[in-house]
Amino acid sequence: MEKNPSNHRLAMDNRQFLSLTGVSKVQSFDPKEILLETIQGVLSIKGEKLGIKHLDLKAGQVEVEGLIDALVYPRNSGSRQNVWAKIFR
């Protein structure tokens, strides 16, 4: 993987392994969704039995395992509303 945190790159193998660069922070994590802050915005990884296999925020690298269903870069205003909507259901 590249060690330049100014680049953001995704590489996925068979929807079961995802390698990322350009990650600055893990916002939240559970087996169904991982929220990462990247240099291109927040990235939502949705799926089942998700786990972070490798995390090196100094290098901006993350590796995720599990069944990956979706990769989404939500808009800033919408992602906040979705969080509050989930809380107050």
PyMOL Python script that loads the backbone (N, CA, C, O; Angstrom):
from pymol import cmd

cmd.read_pdbstr("""\
ATOM      1  N   MET A   1       0.826  -1.181   0.000  1.00  0.00           N
ATOM      2  CA  MET A   1       0.000   0.000   0.000  1.00  0.00           C
ATOM      3  C   MET A   1       0.871   1.244   0.000  1.00  0.00           C
ATOM      4  O   MET A   1       1.973   1.233   0.547  1.00  0.00           O
ATOM      5  N   GLU A   2       0.380   2.324  -0.614  1.00  0.00           N
ATOM      6  CA  GLU A   2       1.119   3.568  -0.643  1.00  0.00           C
ATOM      7  C   GLU A   2       1.154   4.194   0.744  1.00  0.00           C
ATOM      8  O   GLU A   2       0.219   4.034   1.529  1.00  0.00           O
ATOM      9  N   LYS A   3       2.243   4.911   1.044  1.00  0.00           N
ATOM     10  CA  LYS A   3       2.363   5.546   2.344  1.00  0.00           C
ATOM     11  C   LYS A   3       2.192   7.056   2.264  1.00  0.00           C
ATOM     12  O   LYS A   3       2.609   7.768   3.177  1.00  0.00           O
ATOM     13  N   ASN A   4       1.590   7.557   1.195  1.00  0.00           N
ATOM     14  CA  ASN A   4       1.367   8.978   1.028  1.00  0.00           C
ATOM     15  C   ASN A   4      -0.054   9.313   1.467  1.00  0.00           C
ATOM     16  O   ASN A   4      -1.002   9.004   0.746  1.00  0.00           O
ATOM     17  N   PRO A   5      -0.229   9.948   2.653  1.00  0.00           N
ATOM     18  CA  PRO A   5      -1.576  10.218   3.134  1.00  0.00           C
ATOM     19  C   PRO A   5      -2.326  11.264   2.318  1.00  0.00           C
ATOM     20  O   PRO A   5      -3.499  11.518   2.590  1.00  0.00           O
ATOM     21  N   SER A   6      -1.674  11.887   1.311  1.00  0.00           N
ATOM     22  CA  SER A   6      -2.380  12.858   0.478  1.00  0.00           C
ATOM     23  C   SER A   6      -3.155  12.168  -0.643  1.00  0.00           C
ATOM     24  O   SER A   6      -3.900  12.830  -1.366  1.00  0.00           O
ATOM     25  N   ASN A   7      -3.001  10.870  -0.803  1.00  0.00           N
ATOM     26  CA  ASN A   7      -3.752  10.089  -1.789  1.00  0.00           C
ATOM     27  C   ASN A   7      -4.823   9.270  -1.085  1.00  0.00           C
ATOM     28  O   ASN A   7      -4.637   8.822   0.047  1.00  0.00           O
ATOM     29  N   HIS A   8      -5.945   9.082  -1.771  1.00  0.00           N
ATOM     30  CA  HIS A   8      -7.010   8.239  -1.240  1.00  0.00           C
ATOM     31  C   HIS A   8      -7.257   7.150  -2.270  1.00  0.00           C
ATOM     32  O   HIS A   8      -7.606   7.427  -3.418  1.00  0.00           O
ATOM     33  N   ARG A   9      -7.070   5.912  -1.844  1.00  0.00           N
ATOM     34  CA  ARG A   9      -7.194   4.787  -2.761  1.00  0.00           C
ATOM     35  C   ARG A   9      -7.973   3.664  -2.092  1.00  0.00           C
ATOM     36  O   ARG A   9      -7.825   3.421  -0.895  1.00  0.00           O
ATOM     37  N   LEU A  10      -8.805   2.983  -2.874  1.00  0.00           N
ATOM     38  CA  LEU A  10      -9.563   1.822  -2.416  1.00  0.00           C
ATOM     39  C   LEU A  10      -9.235   0.645  -3.314  1.00  0.00           C
ATOM     40  O   LEU A  10      -9.162   0.790  -4.534  1.00  0.00           O
ATOM     41  N   ALA A  11      -9.037  -0.522  -2.712  1.00  0.00           N
ATOM     42  CA  ALA A  11      -8.854  -1.758  -3.472  1.00  0.00           C
ATOM     43  C   ALA A  11      -9.651  -2.848  -2.759  1.00  0.00           C
ATOM     44  O   ALA A  11      -9.409  -3.135  -1.587  1.00  0.00           O
ATOM     45  N   MET A  12     -10.606  -3.454  -3.474  1.00  0.00           N
ATOM     46  CA  MET A  12     -11.453  -4.468  -2.864  1.00  0.00           C
ATOM     47  C   MET A  12     -11.282  -5.791  -3.594  1.00  0.00           C
ATOM     48  O   MET A  12     -11.208  -5.835  -4.822  1.00  0.00           O
ATOM     49  N   ASP A  13     -11.221  -6.874  -2.814  1.00  0.00           N
ATOM     50  CA  ASP A  13     -11.117  -8.225  -3.356  1.00  0.00           C
ATOM     51  C   ASP A  13     -12.372  -9.012  -2.989  1.00  0.00           C
ATOM     52  O   ASP A  13     -12.634  -9.269  -1.814  1.00  0.00           O
ATOM     53  N   ASN A  14     -13.143  -9.389  -4.007  1.00  0.00           N
ATOM     54  CA  ASN A  14     -14.294 -10.291  -3.843  1.00  0.00           C
ATOM     55  C   ASN A  14     -15.284  -9.862  -2.764  1.00  0.00           C
ATOM     56  O   ASN A  14     -15.902 -10.711  -2.121  1.00  0.00           O
ATOM     57  N   ARG A  15     -15.442  -8.568  -2.560  1.00  0.00           N
ATOM     58  CA  ARG A  15     -16.360  -8.015  -1.547  1.00  0.00           C
ATOM     59  C   ARG A  15     -16.051  -8.503  -0.137  1.00  0.00           C
ATOM     60  O   ARG A  15     -16.886  -8.343   0.754  1.00  0.00           O
ATOM     61  N   GLN A  16     -14.872  -9.096   0.096  1.00  0.00           N
ATOM     62  CA  GLN A  16     -14.544  -9.622   1.413  1.00  0.00           C
ATOM     63  C   GLN A  16     -13.327  -8.966   2.046  1.00  0.00           C
ATOM     64  O   GLN A  16     -13.080  -9.155   3.237  1.00  0.00           O
ATOM     65  N   PHE A  17     -12.568  -8.203   1.281  1.00  0.00           N
ATOM     66  CA  PHE A  17     -11.372  -7.546   1.811  1.00  0.00           C
ATOM     67  C   PHE A  17     -11.242  -6.183   1.147  1.00  0.00           C
ATOM     68  O   PHE A  17     -11.316  -6.075  -0.077  1.00  0.00           O
ATOM     69  N   LEU A  18     -11.048  -5.142   1.951  1.00  0.00           N
ATOM     70  CA  LEU A  18     -10.931  -3.782   1.435  1.00  0.00           C
ATOM     71  C   LEU A  18      -9.689  -3.137   2.024  1.00  0.00           C
ATOM     72  O   LEU A  18      -9.502  -3.120   3.241  1.00  0.00           O
ATOM     73  N   SER A  19      -8.848  -2.610   1.157  1.00  0.00           N
ATOM     74  CA  SER A  19      -7.634  -1.919   1.557  1.00  0.00           C
ATOM     75  C   SER A  19      -7.790  -0.449   1.176  1.00  0.00           C
ATOM     76  O   SER A  19      -8.141  -0.135   0.038  1.00  0.00           O
ATOM     77  N   LEU A  20      -7.526   0.462   2.138  1.00  0.00           N
ATOM     78  CA  LEU A  20      -7.714   1.887   1.897  1.00  0.00           C
ATOM     79  C   LEU A  20      -6.479   2.676   2.293  1.00  0.00           C
ATOM     80  O   LEU A  20      -5.749   2.293   3.207  1.00  0.00           O
ATOM     81  N   THR A  21      -6.253   3.787   1.595  1.00  0.00           N
ATOM     82  CA  THR A  21      -5.250   4.771   1.997  1.00  0.00           C
ATOM     83  C   THR A  21      -5.942   6.128   2.076  1.00  0.00           C
ATOM     84  O   THR A  21      -7.056   6.298   1.580  1.00  0.00           O
ATOM     85  N   GLY A  22      -5.275   7.085   2.701  1.00  0.00           N
ATOM     86  CA  GLY A  22      -5.844   8.421   2.840  1.00  0.00           C
ATOM     87  C   GLY A  22      -6.869   8.525   3.950  1.00  0.00           C
ATOM     88  O   GLY A  22      -7.736   9.397   3.912  1.00  0.00           O
ATOM     89  N   VAL A  23      -6.781   7.641   4.943  1.00  0.00           N
ATOM     90  CA  VAL A  23      -7.714   7.636   6.071  1.00  0.00           C
ATOM     91  C   VAL A  23      -7.086   8.407   7.229  1.00  0.00           C
ATOM     92  O   VAL A  23      -5.930   8.178   7.584  1.00  0.00           O
ATOM     93  N   SER A  24      -7.863   9.327   7.819  1.00  0.00           N
ATOM     94  CA  SER A  24      -7.336  10.128   8.923  1.00  0.00           C
ATOM     95  C   SER A  24      -7.929   9.760  10.279  1.00  0.00           C
ATOM     96  O   SER A  24      -7.314  10.026  11.311  1.00  0.00           O
ATOM     97  N   LYS A  25      -9.129   9.145  10.291  1.00  0.00           N
ATOM     98  CA  LYS A  25      -9.782   8.859  11.574  1.00  0.00           C
ATOM     99  C   LYS A  25     -10.864   7.799  11.386  1.00  0.00           C
ATOM    100  O   LYS A  25     -11.501   7.728  10.335  1.00  0.00           O
ATOM    101  N   VAL A  26     -11.063   6.979  12.410  1.00  0.00           N
ATOM    102  CA  VAL A  26     -12.199   6.058  12.454  1.00  0.00           C
ATOM    103  C   VAL A  26     -13.264   6.737  13.304  1.00  0.00           C
ATOM    104  O   VAL A  26     -13.076   6.910  14.508  1.00  0.00           O
ATOM    105  N   GLN A  27     -14.383   7.124  12.692  1.00  0.00           N
ATOM    106  CA  GLN A  27     -15.455   7.800  13.428  1.00  0.00           C
ATOM    107  C   GLN A  27     -16.253   6.822  14.271  1.00  0.00           C
ATOM    108  O   GLN A  27     -16.542   7.088  15.437  1.00  0.00           O
ATOM    109  N   SER A  28     -16.608   5.688  13.676  1.00  0.00           N
ATOM    110  CA  SER A  28     -17.351   4.672  14.420  1.00  0.00           C
ATOM    111  C   SER A  28     -17.155   3.324  13.742  1.00  0.00           C
ATOM    112  O   SER A  28     -16.754   3.228  12.582  1.00  0.00           O
ATOM    113  N   PHE A  29     -17.455   2.288  14.519  1.00  0.00           N
ATOM    114  CA  PHE A  29     -17.227   0.933  14.020  1.00  0.00           C
ATOM    115  C   PHE A  29     -18.180  -0.021  14.710  1.00  0.00           C
ATOM    116  O   PHE A  29     -18.305  -0.008  15.935  1.00  0.00           O
ATOM    117  N   ASP A  30     -18.848  -0.844  13.931  1.00  0.00           N
ATOM    118  CA  ASP A  30     -19.569  -2.001  14.445  1.00  0.00           C
ATOM    119  C   ASP A  30     -19.612  -3.040  13.322  1.00  0.00           C
ATOM    120  O   ASP A  30     -19.221  -2.728  12.197  1.00  0.00           O
ATOM    121  N   PRO A  31     -20.069  -4.254  13.590  1.00  0.00           N
ATOM    122  CA  PRO A  31     -20.015  -5.311  12.567  1.00  0.00           C
ATOM    123  C   PRO A  31     -20.837  -5.035  11.306  1.00  0.00           C
ATOM    124  O   PRO A  31     -20.662  -5.723  10.300  1.00  0.00           O
ATOM    125  N   LYS A  32     -21.738  -4.033  11.341  1.00  0.00           N
ATOM    126  CA  LYS A  32     -22.565  -3.738  10.167  1.00  0.00           C
ATOM    127  C   LYS A  32     -22.173  -2.448   9.451  1.00  0.00           C
ATOM    128  O   LYS A  32     -22.550  -2.256   8.295  1.00  0.00           O
ATOM    129  N   GLU A  33     -21.421  -1.553  10.112  1.00  0.00           N
ATOM    130  CA  GLU A  33     -21.032  -0.301   9.459  1.00  0.00           C
ATOM    131  C   GLU A  33     -19.761   0.260  10.082  1.00  0.00           C
ATOM    132  O   GLU A  33     -19.595   0.271  11.301  1.00  0.00           O
ATOM    133  N   ILE A  34     -18.874   0.724   9.219  1.00  0.00           N
ATOM    134  CA  ILE A  34     -17.655   1.410   9.637  1.00  0.00           C
ATOM    135  C   ILE A  34     -17.673   2.786   8.984  1.00  0.00           C
ATOM    136  O   ILE A  34     -17.859   2.899   7.773  1.00  0.00           O
ATOM    137  N   LEU A  35     -17.479   3.837   9.788  1.00  0.00           N
ATOM    138  CA  LEU A  35     -17.400   5.200   9.273  1.00  0.00           C
ATOM    139  C   LEU A  35     -15.969   5.687   9.411  1.00  0.00           C
ATOM    140  O   LEU A  35     -15.417   5.722  10.511  1.00  0.00           O
ATOM    141  N   LEU A  36     -15.372   6.064   8.283  1.00  0.00           N
ATOM    142  CA  LEU A  36     -13.990   6.535   8.263  1.00  0.00           C
ATOM    143  C   LEU A  36     -13.939   7.960   7.739  1.00  0.00           C
ATOM    144  O   LEU A  36     -14.662   8.308   6.806  1.00  0.00           O
ATOM    145  N   GLU A  37     -13.084   8.787   8.337  1.00  0.00           N
ATOM    146  CA  GLU A  37     -12.795  10.098   7.770  1.00  0.00           C
ATOM    147  C   GLU A  37     -11.609   9.927   6.841  1.00  0.00           C
ATOM    148  O   GLU A  37     -10.556   9.432   7.244  1.00  0.00           O
ATOM    149  N   THR A  38     -11.788  10.343   5.585  1.00  0.00           N
ATOM    150  CA  THR A  38     -10.715  10.258   4.597  1.00  0.00           C
ATOM    151  C   THR A  38     -10.433  11.659   4.067  1.00  0.00           C
ATOM    152  O   THR A  38     -11.162  12.604   4.368  1.00  0.00           O
ATOM    153  N   ILE A  39      -9.384  11.783   3.286  1.00  0.00           N
ATOM    154  CA  ILE A  39      -9.071  13.090   2.710  1.00  0.00           C
ATOM    155  C   ILE A  39     -10.076  13.482   1.631  1.00  0.00           C
ATOM    156  O   ILE A  39     -10.063  14.620   1.161  1.00  0.00           O
ATOM    157  N   GLN A  40     -10.943  12.560   1.235  1.00  0.00           N
ATOM    158  CA  GLN A  40     -11.996  12.844   0.261  1.00  0.00           C
ATOM    159  C   GLN A  40     -13.371  12.957   0.912  1.00  0.00           C
ATOM    160  O   GLN A  40     -14.378  13.057   0.211  1.00  0.00           O
ATOM    161  N   GLY A  41     -13.425  12.943   2.234  1.00  0.00           N
ATOM    162  CA  GLY A  41     -14.688  13.031   2.959  1.00  0.00           C
ATOM    163  C   GLY A  41     -14.943  11.771   3.761  1.00  0.00           C
ATOM    164  O   GLY A  41     -14.125  10.851   3.776  1.00  0.00           O
ATOM    165  N   VAL A  42     -16.085  11.740   4.427  1.00  0.00           N
ATOM    166  CA  VAL A  42     -16.458  10.589   5.246  1.00  0.00           C
ATOM    167  C   VAL A  42     -16.850   9.434   4.325  1.00  0.00           C
ATOM    168  O   VAL A  42     -17.558   9.624   3.336  1.00  0.00           O
ATOM    169  N   LEU A  43     -16.379   8.239   4.665  1.00  0.00           N
ATOM    170  CA  LEU A  43     -16.698   7.029   3.909  1.00  0.00           C
ATOM    171  C   LEU A  43     -17.452   6.073   4.818  1.00  0.00           C
ATOM    172  O   LEU A  43     -16.974   5.728   5.899  1.00  0.00           O
ATOM    173  N   SER A  44     -18.624   5.647   4.382  1.00  0.00           N
ATOM    174  CA  SER A  44     -19.425   4.662   5.097  1.00  0.00           C
ATOM    175  C   SER A  44     -19.259   3.316   4.400  1.00  0.00           C
ATOM    176  O   SER A  44     -19.541   3.178   3.210  1.00  0.00           O
ATOM    177  N   ILE A  45     -18.798   2.330   5.162  1.00  0.00           N
ATOM    178  CA  ILE A  45     -18.648   0.966   4.654  1.00  0.00           C
ATOM    179  C   ILE A  45     -19.725   0.137   5.338  1.00  0.00           C
ATOM    180  O   ILE A  45     -19.720   0.000   6.561  1.00  0.00           O
ATOM    181  N   LYS A  46     -20.650  -0.418   4.557  1.00  0.00           N
ATOM    182  CA  LYS A  46     -21.746  -1.198   5.126  1.00  0.00           C
ATOM    183  C   LYS A  46     -21.617  -2.647   4.701  1.00  0.00           C
ATOM    184  O   LYS A  46     -21.162  -2.951   3.598  1.00  0.00           O
ATOM    185  N   GLY A  47     -22.029  -3.544   5.601  1.00  0.00           N
ATOM    186  CA  GLY A  47     -21.962  -4.958   5.293  1.00  0.00           C
ATOM    187  C   GLY A  47     -22.297  -5.804   6.499  1.00  0.00           C
ATOM    188  O   GLY A  47     -23.059  -5.390   7.372  1.00  0.00           O
ATOM    189  N   GLU A  48     -21.723  -6.995   6.541  1.00  0.00           N
ATOM    190  CA  GLU A  48     -21.958  -7.937   7.632  1.00  0.00           C
ATOM    191  C   GLU A  48     -20.629  -8.476   8.133  1.00  0.00           C
ATOM    192  O   GLU A  48     -19.706  -8.710   7.352  1.00  0.00           O
ATOM    193  N   LYS A  49     -20.542  -8.667   9.430  1.00  0.00           N
ATOM    194  CA  LYS A  49     -19.344  -9.213  10.080  1.00  0.00           C
ATOM    195  C   LYS A  49     -18.095  -8.422   9.693  1.00  0.00           C
ATOM    196  O   LYS A  49     -17.039  -9.000   9.434  1.00  0.00           O
ATOM    197  N   LEU A  50     -18.227  -7.091   9.656  1.00  0.00           N
ATOM    198  CA  LEU A  50     -17.099  -6.237   9.297  1.00  0.00           C
ATOM    199  C   LEU A  50     -16.116  -6.150  10.455  1.00  0.00           C
ATOM    200  O   LEU A  50     -16.512  -6.092  11.619  1.00  0.00           O
ATOM    201  N   GLY A  51     -14.859  -6.141  10.129  1.00  0.00           N
ATOM    202  CA  GLY A  51     -13.807  -6.006  11.125  1.00  0.00           C
ATOM    203  C   GLY A  51     -12.624  -5.257  10.543  1.00  0.00           C
ATOM    204  O   GLY A  51     -12.331  -5.359   9.352  1.00  0.00           O
ATOM    205  N   ILE A  52     -11.951  -4.505  11.396  1.00  0.00           N
ATOM    206  CA  ILE A  52     -10.748  -3.796  10.962  1.00  0.00           C
ATOM    207  C   ILE A  52      -9.563  -4.713  11.219  1.00  0.00           C
ATOM    208  O   ILE A  52      -9.218  -4.994  12.367  1.00  0.00           O
ATOM    209  N   LYS A  53      -8.947  -5.175  10.144  1.00  0.00           N
ATOM    210  CA  LYS A  53      -7.825  -6.111  10.240  1.00  0.00           C
ATOM    211  C   LYS A  53      -6.520  -5.381  10.524  1.00  0.00           C
ATOM    212  O   LYS A  53      -5.684  -5.872  11.283  1.00  0.00           O
ATOM    213  N   HIS A  54      -6.344  -4.203   9.914  1.00  0.00           N
ATOM    214  CA  HIS A  54      -5.108  -3.429  10.080  1.00  0.00           C
ATOM    215  C   HIS A  54      -5.470  -1.954  10.135  1.00  0.00           C
ATOM    216  O   HIS A  54      -6.290  -1.481   9.348  1.00  0.00           O
ATOM    217  N   LEU A  55      -4.850  -1.217  11.077  1.00  0.00           N
ATOM    218  CA  LEU A  55      -5.100   0.214  11.216  1.00  0.00           C
ATOM    219  C   LEU A  55      -3.789   0.921  11.497  1.00  0.00           C
ATOM    220  O   LEU A  55      -3.134   0.644  12.502  1.00  0.00           O
ATOM    221  N   ASP A  56      -3.402   1.835  10.614  1.00  0.00           N
ATOM    222  CA  ASP A  56      -2.206   2.662  10.791  1.00  0.00           C
ATOM    223  C   ASP A  56      -2.563   4.078  10.355  1.00  0.00           C
ATOM    224  O   ASP A  56      -2.387   4.442   9.192  1.00  0.00           O
ATOM    225  N   LEU A  57      -3.068   4.877  11.300  1.00  0.00           N
ATOM    226  CA  LEU A  57      -3.522   6.221  10.956  1.00  0.00           C
ATOM    227  C   LEU A  57      -2.368   7.158  10.627  1.00  0.00           C
ATOM    228  O   LEU A  57      -2.558   8.127   9.891  1.00  0.00           O
ATOM    229  N   LYS A  58      -1.177   6.893  11.156  1.00  0.00           N
ATOM    230  CA  LYS A  58      -0.021   7.727  10.792  1.00  0.00           C
ATOM    231  C   LYS A  58       0.268   7.623   9.300  1.00  0.00           C
ATOM    232  O   LYS A  58       0.606   8.616   8.656  1.00  0.00           O
ATOM    233  N   ALA A  59       0.134   6.424   8.757  1.00  0.00           N
ATOM    234  CA  ALA A  59       0.341   6.203   7.320  1.00  0.00           C
ATOM    235  C   ALA A  59      -0.961   6.361   6.534  1.00  0.00           C
ATOM    236  O   ALA A  59      -0.947   6.359   5.303  1.00  0.00           O
ATOM    237  N   GLY A  60      -2.091   6.501   7.248  1.00  0.00           N
ATOM    238  CA  GLY A  60      -3.383   6.650   6.582  1.00  0.00           C
ATOM    239  C   GLY A  60      -3.928   5.367   6.002  1.00  0.00           C
ATOM    240  O   GLY A  60      -4.693   5.404   5.039  1.00  0.00           O
ATOM    241  N   GLN A  61      -3.550   4.219   6.570  1.00  0.00           N
ATOM    242  CA  GLN A  61      -3.921   2.919   6.005  1.00  0.00           C
ATOM    243  C   GLN A  61      -4.911   2.166   6.890  1.00  0.00           C
ATOM    244  O   GLN A  61      -4.791   2.152   8.115  1.00  0.00           O
ATOM    245  N   VAL A  62      -5.889   1.543   6.241  1.00  0.00           N
ATOM    246  CA  VAL A  62      -6.869   0.702   6.927  1.00  0.00           C
ATOM    247  C   VAL A  62      -7.158  -0.500   6.039  1.00  0.00           C
ATOM    248  O   VAL A  62      -7.241  -0.377   4.817  1.00  0.00           O
ATOM    249  N   GLU A  63      -7.312  -1.665   6.666  1.00  0.00           N
ATOM    250  CA  GLU A  63      -7.746  -2.872   5.967  1.00  0.00           C
ATOM    251  C   GLU A  63      -8.986  -3.402   6.674  1.00  0.00           C
ATOM    252  O   GLU A  63      -9.005  -3.532   7.898  1.00  0.00           O
ATOM    253  N   VAL A  64     -10.017  -3.705   5.898  1.00  0.00           N
ATOM    254  CA  VAL A  64     -11.298  -4.158   6.432  1.00  0.00           C
ATOM    255  C   VAL A  64     -11.605  -5.539   5.872  1.00  0.00           C
ATOM    256  O   VAL A  64     -11.388  -5.809   4.691  1.00  0.00           O
ATOM    257  N   GLU A  65     -12.117  -6.415   6.747  1.00  0.00           N
ATOM    258  CA  GLU A  65     -12.566  -7.755   6.346  1.00  0.00           C
ATOM    259  C   GLU A  65     -14.050  -7.891   6.649  1.00  0.00           C
ATOM    260  O   GLU A  65     -14.580  -7.181   7.504  1.00  0.00           O
ATOM    261  N   GLY A  66     -14.715  -8.793   5.957  1.00  0.00           N
ATOM    262  CA  GLY A  66     -16.127  -9.062   6.154  1.00  0.00           C
ATOM    263  C   GLY A  66     -16.840  -9.033   4.818  1.00  0.00           C
ATOM    264  O   GLY A  66     -16.206  -8.856   3.777  1.00  0.00           O
ATOM    265  N   LEU A  67     -18.159  -9.204   4.836  1.00  0.00           N
ATOM    266  CA  LEU A  67     -18.947  -9.129   3.606  1.00  0.00           C
ATOM    267  C   LEU A  67     -19.336  -7.674   3.374  1.00  0.00           C
ATOM    268  O   LEU A  67     -20.149  -7.124   4.117  1.00  0.00           O
ATOM    269  N   ILE A  68     -18.767  -7.054   2.358  1.00  0.00           N
ATOM    270  CA  ILE A  68     -18.979  -5.634   2.084  1.00  0.00           C
ATOM    271  C   ILE A  68     -20.145  -5.485   1.112  1.00  0.00           C
ATOM    272  O   ILE A  68     -20.114  -6.010  -0.001  1.00  0.00           O
ATOM    273  N   ASP A  69     -21.183  -4.754   1.556  1.00  0.00           N
ATOM    274  CA  ASP A  69     -22.372  -4.528   0.736  1.00  0.00           C
ATOM    275  C   ASP A  69     -22.351  -3.178   0.029  1.00  0.00           C
ATOM    276  O   ASP A  69     -22.844  -3.062  -1.093  1.00  0.00           O
ATOM    277  N   ALA A  70     -21.780  -2.145   0.678  1.00  0.00           N
ATOM    278  CA  ALA A  70     -21.840  -0.803   0.089  1.00  0.00           C
ATOM    279  C   ALA A  70     -20.698   0.069   0.582  1.00  0.00           C
ATOM    280  O   ALA A  70     -20.259  -0.034   1.728  1.00  0.00           O
ATOM    281  N   LEU A  71     -20.227   0.931  -0.314  1.00  0.00           N
ATOM    282  CA  LEU A  71     -19.264   1.982   0.006  1.00  0.00           C
ATOM    283  C   LEU A  71     -19.929   3.291  -0.389  1.00  0.00           C
ATOM    284  O   LEU A  71     -20.269   3.485  -1.556  1.00  0.00           O
ATOM    285  N   VAL A  72     -20.121   4.201   0.582  1.00  0.00           N
ATOM    286  CA  VAL A  72     -20.855   5.434   0.320  1.00  0.00           C
ATOM    287  C   VAL A  72     -20.115   6.616   0.931  1.00  0.00           C
ATOM    288  O   VAL A  72     -19.632   6.552   2.062  1.00  0.00           O
ATOM    289  N   TYR A  73     -20.036   7.702   0.154  1.00  0.00           N
ATOM    290  CA  TYR A  73     -19.527   8.974   0.660  1.00  0.00           C
ATOM    291  C   TYR A  73     -20.746   9.872   0.882  1.00  0.00           C
ATOM    292  O   TYR A  73     -21.140  10.606  -0.024  1.00  0.00           O
ATOM    293  N   PRO A  74     -21.351   9.825   2.084  1.00  0.00           N
ATOM    294  CA  PRO A  74     -22.568  10.618   2.310  1.00  0.00           C
ATOM    295  C   PRO A  74     -22.263  12.116   2.317  1.00  0.00           C
ATOM    296  O   PRO A  74     -21.159  12.541   2.658  1.00  0.00           O
ATOM    297  N   ARG A  75     -23.258  12.896   1.935  1.00  0.00           N
ATOM    298  CA  ARG A  75     -23.116  14.354   2.009  1.00  0.00           C
ATOM    299  C   ARG A  75     -23.119  14.757   3.476  1.00  0.00           C
ATOM    300  O   ARG A  75     -23.775  14.109   4.292  1.00  0.00           O
ATOM    301  N   ASN A  76     -22.397  15.815   3.822  1.00  0.00           N
ATOM    302  CA  ASN A  76     -22.244  16.236   5.220  1.00  0.00           C
ATOM    303  C   ASN A  76     -23.573  16.451   5.922  1.00  0.00           C
ATOM    304  O   ASN A  76     -23.770  15.921   7.016  1.00  0.00           O
ATOM    305  N   SER A  77     -24.488  17.204   5.339  1.00  0.00           N
ATOM    306  CA  SER A  77     -25.747  17.502   6.017  1.00  0.00           C
ATOM    307  C   SER A  77     -26.598  16.245   6.175  1.00  0.00           C
ATOM    308  O   SER A  77     -27.231  16.061   7.214  1.00  0.00           O
ATOM    309  N   GLY A  78     -26.623  15.388   5.174  1.00  0.00           N
ATOM    310  CA  GLY A  78     -27.435  14.183   5.235  1.00  0.00           C
ATOM    311  C   GLY A  78     -26.931  13.185   6.248  1.00  0.00           C
ATOM    312  O   GLY A  78     -27.732  12.530   6.916  1.00  0.00           O
ATOM    313  N   SER A  79     -25.620  13.050   6.381  1.00  0.00           N
ATOM    314  CA  SER A  79     -25.084  12.058   7.307  1.00  0.00           C
ATOM    315  C   SER A  79     -25.409  12.417   8.745  1.00  0.00           C
ATOM    316  O   SER A  79     -25.673  11.529   9.556  1.00  0.00           O
ATOM    317  N   ARG A  80     -25.396  13.706   9.079  1.00  0.00           N
ATOM    318  CA  ARG A  80     -25.757  14.112  10.438  1.00  0.00           C
ATOM    319  C   ARG A  80     -27.223  13.827  10.712  1.00  0.00           C
ATOM    320  O   ARG A  80     -27.575  13.332  11.782  1.00  0.00           O
ATOM    321  N   GLN A  81     -28.078  14.138   9.749  1.00  0.00           N
ATOM    322  CA  GLN A  81     -29.496  13.887   9.927  1.00  0.00           C
ATOM    323  C   GLN A  81     -29.756  12.394  10.086  1.00  0.00           C
ATOM    324  O   GLN A  81     -30.597  12.005  10.896  1.00  0.00           O
ATOM    325  N   ASN A  82     -29.060  11.558   9.340  1.00  0.00           N
ATOM    326  CA  ASN A  82     -29.258  10.118   9.449  1.00  0.00           C
ATOM    327  C   ASN A  82     -28.880   9.611  10.826  1.00  0.00           C
ATOM    328  O   ASN A  82     -29.563   8.741  11.367  1.00  0.00           O
ATOM    329  N   VAL A  83     -27.810  10.130  11.406  1.00  0.00           N
ATOM    330  CA  VAL A  83     -27.400   9.715  12.747  1.00  0.00           C
ATOM    331  C   VAL A  83     -28.486  10.062  13.746  1.00  0.00           C
ATOM    332  O   VAL A  83     -28.860   9.228  14.571  1.00  0.00           O
ATOM    333  N   TRP A  84     -29.002  11.295  13.681  1.00  0.00           N
ATOM    334  CA  TRP A  84     -30.057  11.703  14.613  1.00  0.00           C
ATOM    335  C   TRP A  84     -31.340  10.916  14.357  1.00  0.00           C
ATOM    336  O   TRP A  84     -32.044  10.572  15.307  1.00  0.00           O
ATOM    337  N   ALA A  85     -31.650  10.630  13.126  1.00  0.00           N
ATOM    338  CA  ALA A  85     -32.848   9.850  12.820  1.00  0.00           C
ATOM    339  C   ALA A  85     -32.747   8.451  13.416  1.00  0.00           C
ATOM    340  O   ALA A  85     -33.738   7.918  13.916  1.00  0.00           O
ATOM    341  N   LYS A  86     -31.560   7.854  13.367  1.00  0.00           N
ATOM    342  CA  LYS A  86     -31.363   6.520  13.945  1.00  0.00           C
ATOM    343  C   LYS A  86     -31.526   6.551  15.459  1.00  0.00           C
ATOM    344  O   LYS A  86     -32.093   5.629  16.044  1.00  0.00           O
ATOM    345  N   ILE A  87     -31.032   7.607  16.091  1.00  0.00           N
ATOM    346  CA  ILE A  87     -31.099   7.709  17.554  1.00  0.00           C
ATOM    347  C   ILE A  87     -32.540   7.849  18.031  1.00  0.00           C
ATOM    348  O   ILE A  87     -32.928   7.239  19.027  1.00  0.00           O
ATOM    349  N   PHE A  88     -33.336   8.654  17.318  1.00  0.00           N
ATOM    350  CA  PHE A  88     -34.683   8.967  17.787  1.00  0.00           C
ATOM    351  C   PHE A  88     -35.776   8.145  17.121  1.00  0.00           C
ATOM    352  O   PHE A  88     -36.920   8.596  17.065  1.00  0.00           O
ATOM    353  N   ARG A  89     -35.469   6.974  16.621  1.00  0.00           N
ATOM    354  CA  ARG A  89     -36.495   6.087  16.036  1.00  0.00           C
ATOM    355  C   ARG A  89     -37.349   5.496  17.112  1.00  0.00           C
ATOM    356  O   ARG A  89     -38.264   4.726  16.821  1.00  0.00           O
TER     357      ARG A  89
END
""", "prot")
cmd.dss("prot")
cmd.show_as("cartoon", "prot")
cmd.util.cbc("prot")
cmd.orient("prot")
